Amino acid sequence: MGRTGPGLLRGLSNLVQAAGLHAVIFLLRCLGPEQASNLGGWITRSIGPVLGVSRVADDNLRQAFPELSAPERARIIRSVWDNLGRNAAELPHLKSLRRSSSGPGWEIEGEAHIEALRESGAQVLFFSGHLGNWEMILPIAASLGLPVSGFYRAASNVTANAMIQSLREQALGQGVSMFAKGAEGARAALAHLQGGGSLGLLVDQKMNDGIAVPFFGRPAMTAPAIAQFALRFSAPVVPIRVDRLGPARFRMVCEAPLSVTRTGDKKTDTYAILLAVNVTLERWIRDQPGAWLWLHRRWPK
């Protein structure tokens, strides 16, 4: 009985969490995308800055922008939490957000690059970071006729995870797969690439067994997968991001494929691609520091 007790409590806790999430999703849908976004942003920017993890963000900002004062760093951290809350609250509305000229929805900059990639029929490796609303990248790409599969981090609560994934998949439509981070998901993604599919990756988080590549002037352990895939499949590496323009209002920005000379030496070429990726991410973050998720520890202590 003693051994089953903790398992039963965990099961009950998971059910309560899932029921709570279901209620929150229902409420957010009732509010509509703009009001839901505003509510999510208000909650997280009110609570987040006092949480312990905000000290990680402050430390990251000290390293990346040593010239910033404490109040300036605090304003950026508040913006980070605001954006994170909005992203979460907008998740139930992903399916309903369409291309439009104003209001909830999205527009695009750099569509010529998308059209060229779509017309070529070649597989593509897109990369982005946790900027703006990164959840919109795959739905927008699918709407533009360029189905791109990607990765997600599974929630520990199986029922809640299924609910969250359902929201994402409803927005993606047919022909798009999502792979859970981990060994099994990596194998599935590799098979997807071997079949000629395109893949999107968020490449801005620390990977302890990655490659040390400069990022804001300091070595940062960087996941090598996108460079390895690019070399193996001779695929272009394309920078893409979704900027937040307002509550549930976005602009996808697609840039030209990275121009990196390939020497034929795998180690050299992998490093060169990752350096170009980090340079691009740093440029984006410097332009909009409040849009990036500073809450994870990107550099060694």
N, C-alpha and C positions, 0 to 999 in steps of 0.2 A: 504493500500500500504506500509505503514511504517513497518507493521509487516511481510510482505512477502519479503521486501527488503533484510534483513540479510540472510534469508533462501536461496534466489536466489543467493546471493553472495557466500554463503558456497557451494552451488551446483556447481557453476562455478569454484570455487577454487578446489573442489574435482575432477572435470573433468580435469582441467589443471594439477593437481598433477598426476592423473592417466595416462594422455597422456605423461607426462614427464617420469614417471616410465616405461611405455611401450617402449619409445625411449631408455632409459638406458638399459633395458633388451635386446633389439635388438642389441645395441652396444656391450654389454658384450658378447653376443653369437657370434657375428662376430669376436671378439678378440680371442676367444678360452679360455680354463680354466686357463692356466698359465698366459697369458698376462692380462686377466681380473683380476685375483688375484693380480698381481703386481700393476695394476692401482688402484684397490680399496685400497690396503695397502698404496700406495704413497699418495693418497688423504687424507685419514683419519689420517695418522701419521703426515701429514703436517699441518692439521687444528685442529685436536682434542686436542692436548696438550694445546692450548691457550683458549679452551672453559672453561666456568665456572665449568662444571661438572667434569673437571679434578682435581679441588680442593677437590672434594669428594674422588676421587681415592687417592690423596696425603694424605688426612686425614686417610683413611683406612690403607694405607701403614705405616703411622707413628704408628698406633696402633698395627698392626700385626708384623711389623719389625722395632722396635724402634732403632735398631742399624744401619739402613741404612742412608747414607748421602743424602742430597738433590739431587745431580747429579745422584745417584743410583736410587732414587725414580723416577726421571724424565725419566731415561732410561726404567724403567719398564712401566711407563705410556705410553711412546711412543710405546713400544711393544704391549701394550693392544690395542691401537688405530689401529696399523698396522694389528693385527689379526682380529679386528672387521671389518675393511674395506675389508679385504680379504674374510671373511665369507660372507659378503653381496654380493660381486662381484662374488663369486663362486656359489651363489644360483641358477642362471639360468643354471648352468652346473651340478647340482646334479644328474640328470638322466643319464648323460653320463659318470660319474665317476665309474669305475669298478675296481675289484680286479686286481692288476698287480704288476710286480716286480720293476717297475720304472716309472717315469713320472707321469702325472696326474692320480690319482686313489688312491687305498688304499691297505694296507696289514693288517695283524692281529697278535696280540700276545695274547695267552691264549685261542686259539681256542678249546682246549680240554674242557674247561668249557662250551663253547657254545654247543659243540657236546653232552655233557652229559645232558644239559638242554633240548636240542631238542629231544634226545632219550627218556628222561623221560616222555615227553608229558605234564608235569605239567605246570601250569601257573607260571609266574615269574614276580617279581617286580625289574626292573633295575633302578639304580639311577646314576645320573651324575651331573655335574655342568656346568657353562658357561666357559668351558675350551676348548682350541683348536677350532675345528669346530664341535660344538655340533649338528649342523644341519645334520651331516652325520650319527649320531647314528642310527636313525630309518631306513634309506635306507640300511646301511650296514647289520643291523640285518635281514632285509627282504631278502637281497641277500643271507644270510647264511641259509635261510630256517627257521628263527625264527621270524615270524611277531610280532612286538611289536607296540602297539598304544601309543600315547602320547598327550601332551597338547601343545597349542600354544597361544601366546598373539595376539589377533586380532587388526589389525590397525584400527584407527578411520575412515579412508576413506574406505567405503565399497567396492568400485571398486578396489582400490589398494590392499586391503586385499584379495579379490578374486584372483587377479593376483598372489600374493605371495603364497597363499595357493595352487594354481594350480601348481606352480613350485615344491612345496614340494610333492604334491600328485602324480605327474608324476614320481617322483623318488621312491615312496613307492610301487607302484603296488597294486595288489589286496590283500584284507584281512587285511588292516591296516587302522585304523581310527585315526583322529586327533580331539581332543576336545578343544574348545575355553575355556580359563580360565574364571571362573565365576561359578555361581550356576548351570546353565543349563549344562555346560560342566562337572561339577563334578557329576551330576546325571547320565549323559551319560557314564562317565567313570566307575561309580559304577555298572551300568547295564552291561557294558563290562566285568568287573571282575566277576560279578555274573554268566555270561555266560561262564566263564573259560578262558577269554582272558588274555594276558600278557600286562603289562603297563610299560612305561618308564617315569621317572620324573626327572626334573632338580630341585634340592633341596637346592640350595645355596643362595637363596635370602631371605631377611627379610620378615617375616610375623608378623604383629603387634600383632595379637591375637594368635600367636603360643606359643611354649614352650621354655623357656630360657634354652639353652644347651651350654656348653662351646665350643668356636671356637676361636682358636688362644689365648687361655687363658682368654677370656672375655665371659660373657653370651651373646648369640645371639638368638634372637627370631626365632625359627625354626619351619617350617610347619610340623605338626605331621602326615599328611595324609599317607605317605609311611609306617610308623610304624603301624598305625591303620589298613591299608589294609593288611599288613603282618600278623598281629595277627588275623584279621577276616577271612582271606582266607588261613591261614597256608602256605603262599607262601615264597619262599626264596628271600632274598634281595641281589641283585648282583651289585657290583660296575663295572661301565663301562665308558670309556672315549675315545675320539678320539683326539690323539695328532697331531699337525701339524708338518710335516717333511719338508715342502717347499710349494711353490705355488701350490695349488690344489693337494697336496700330503699328505696322512694321514696314521696314524697307529691306528687302534682300539685296545684298551687294555681291555681285559675282565679278571677280577679277580675272585677268588673263592667266593661263597656266604658268606656273613657275618656270623661269628660264634658268636651268642649271646644267652646266656642261658635264656630260658623263664621260669619264675617262676609261671606263672598263675595269677599274679597280673597285671592287665592291665596298671595301671599308671607306675609301676616300669619297666615293659617290654617295654612300649612305650619309656620311657626315655632312656633305655639301647640301643635300636635300633637307636634312633636319635643320641646318643653319638657316637656310632660306625660309623654312617654315617658321622658325622662332623669330626671325627678323620681321616677318609679316605680322605675326601675332603681337609683337612688341609695338609695331607701328600702330596697329588698331587700338591697343590698350592705352598708349600715350595720347591718342586722339580723344578717347572716351574712358578715362580711368574708372569712372563710377559704373560703367557698364560691365566690367569684368568681375568674375567671382574670386575675390581675393581671399576667400575664407579657407582655402586649402593651403597647406604648407608646401610651396613650390620649390624652395631652396633648402639645403641642409641648414640645421640650426647653427 
